[in-house]
Amino acid sequence: MLIPLRLSSQTDEQLMLRAARGSERAFEELYNRHSRRLQGFFVRRLGDDADLAADFMHDTFLRLYAARETYREGRSFRPWLYTIAYNLCKNHLRNQLAVIHEDKEVAEYSDIELDIDTALLHDALRVVLKSLPEPYAMLFSLHYEEELTVPQIAQITSLPEGTVKSRLHKAMNIIKKELKQYESR
Amino acid sequence: MRVDNQDIIRTVRQLRDEENQQLNVRPWNRHCRHFHMPAWLVAIPAAAIVGFLFGIWTQEASQSDSPLTALVDTVYVKVPVPQSPQDSVIQPTPARQAPVVSAPATAKPAVRPSTPSPRPSKTVGRPVADDNIRYDLLVRN
């Protein structure tokens, strides 16, 4: 049996297992892989505060490092990382996240058809995503930006999978409704 | 252009990548270890410094002892001297030459009569010490 010696060729879970057994280099490899993306997640979720996002990313990895010995084989790495990140965000935005808009408000929008120029879509979406209310913004970010699956998001947020799915659907509808304003400009 | 969910998702990920590329991410070393160098690079200079300090300390210790030794000019050592000087003095004796004896060729070789030689006795040896103990016997037995 050949054991891959290069850390870059190993999966996140293999690296985390090595880190749990005391490998500093394995943890550093994990950091190098995920730090930029995680910092981007915090930037988008914390309102473009780059320094605060860097601190939160730092804090997430420090918490992960402190808890590395509790990692068990078979556990997915990214959901664990984003659970820590999500909880940090939730604590920071506690007041905002506590105010969950009723689903009725956005339930009306469905199957919105859009006709926007691609270049305009790029700029419009940048504005629309910033105005997306919580908790839709968080779920949208976790699913479409961070590419986590619905079961993983359900695990991270402690929500039922059905709730995650419906909120993602509604988030998309909110975005489309907002983008409708940019049509035919 | 008609835009569907896939277009939105694709554009969202483009925006994400653009934003992530612009980020300034700190290295992990800065988080956990502000200064890192190999252990041997620390151990060797540390050993050299310890050796240097030990050398200085020993030099100072020898210098502090030197005034005492400077005060001593001659060291007298008591050497045991034999009690009776006669034992150690060799008396001069005149040299004697043995006379030449002629013997016939047919004659049987003369057999030297054996004289009863005294067997080495355990009592013969060093004199009894002042405390009447035969140390030589004690050692031999």
Contacts between the chains, C-beta under 8 A, distances in Angstrom:
chain1	res1	chain2	res2	distance
A	27	B	28	7.5
A	28	B	28	4.8
A	28	B	29	7.6
A	31	B	28	4.1
A	32	B	28	7.1
A	35	B	25	5.1
A	35	B	26	7.9
A	35	B	28	7.4
A	36	B	20	5.3
A	36	B	23	5.8
A	36	B	25	4.9
A	37	B	20	6.0
A	39	B	20	7.6
A	39	B	23	5.3
A	39	B	25	5.7
A	40	B	16	6.3
A	40	B	19	5.5
A	40	B	20	3.9
A	40	B	23	6.0
A	43	B	19	6.5
A	43	B	23	6.9
A	44	B	16	7.7
A	44	B	19	7.1
A	50	B	23	7.2
A	50	B	24	7.5
A	53	B	23	8.0
A	54	B	24	7.6
A	54	B	25	7.5
A	54	B	26	6.4
A	57	B	25	7.6
A	58	B	26	6.9
A	58	B	31	5.7
A	61	B	28	7.3
A	61	B	31	6.9
A	62	B	31	6.7
A	62	B	32	7.9
A	65	B	32	7.1
A	113	B	2	7.2
A	114	B	2	7.0
A	114	B	3	4.1
A	114	B	4	7.8
A	115	B	1	6.6
A	115	B	2	5.5
A	115	B	3	6.9
A	116	B	1	6.6
A	116	B	3	5.1
A	117	B	1	6.0
A	118	B	1	5.9
A	118	B	7	7.7
A	118	B	11	8.0
A	121	B	3	6.0
A	121	B	7	6.8
A	121	B	8	7.6
A	121	B	11	5.6
A	122	B	11	5.8
A	122	B	14	7.1
A	122	B	15	7.1
A	125	B	8	6.7
A	125	B	11	5.2
A	125	B	12	6.4
A	125	B	15	6.5
A	126	B	15	5.9
A	129	B	12	7.0
A	129	B	15	7.4
A	144	B	9	5.3
A	144	B	12	5.2
A	144	B	13	7.2
A	145	B	12	6.1
A	145	B	13	6.9
A	145	B	16	4.8
A	172	B	5	6.0
A	172	B	8	7.1
A	175	B	8	6.3
A	176	B	8	7.4
A	179	B	3	7.2
A	179	B	8	7.7
